[in-house]
Structure formats: C-alpha cells, structure tokens
Amino acid sequence: MGDDLKLVTKIENMVFVIRGQRVMMDSDLARLYGVETKKFNQAVKRAVERFPSDFMFKCNSGELEDLRSQFVTANPLMSWNYMRRTPPLLFTELGVAMLSSILNSKQAITVNIEIMR
C-alpha cells in the first residue's frame, strides 16, 4: 500500500493547470511509463489523429512561463529542464486515457490506471 501512495503522490505533483485544465507534461508521462521523452513523443506523433486539441496541446511561451512557475511552487526541491528545444506537449485527462491505446506495455497499463484513479 505504501508504494501505491508514493505513486499517487508522485502523480499528483505532476499535474498542472493550463488553460483551465488539469494537464500532465510529456516528459513526466514518459518517465512514469519508463520511456525516453523522445520515444514517447514519437509514439504520440504516429497516432496524432487520436489526440484532438482537447486531449493534447503544445503550450505557448506565456503558458510555458506559467508552467515553470507552477512547477517551482509544487516541487521547490526539484529542478526542471528549462532548456527544452520545443515546448512540452500537455495531455489532459482524456489524452492520458488515450495513451493506453498507443503505449501497450504492462507498465503503461498500471500507470494509466493509477493516473485515472
């Protein structure tokens, strides 16, 4: 039970509010699923038709600053990589649910269940 609570807490710290929606960043989801962000995003791009704008979107520069601010507030002891080449993809709850259809591994299924709870 302790490990489940740790995972839930970890997931809660990865949720941010952008455009009035609770979202998770591509890099955080990739880490949870145990894959590199680049490979995660490649899988998403191969199935981009499954991710309309209410499932996934790329943040603009103002939203990126807001995201950084929320990150520092939620995780003051952690550092976030500000030097990304591209803005992160942000996934809404619907987008996270859709990920299970393209990331077909035991870890992906387990993580998706915990996120949706």
Secondary structure, 3 states (H helix, E strand, C coil): CHHHHHHHHHHHCCEEEECCEEEEEHHHHHHHHCCCHHHHHHHHHHCHHHCCCCCEEECCHHHHHHHHHHHHHHCCCCCCCCCCCCCCEEECHHHHHHHCCCCCCHHHHHHHHHHHC
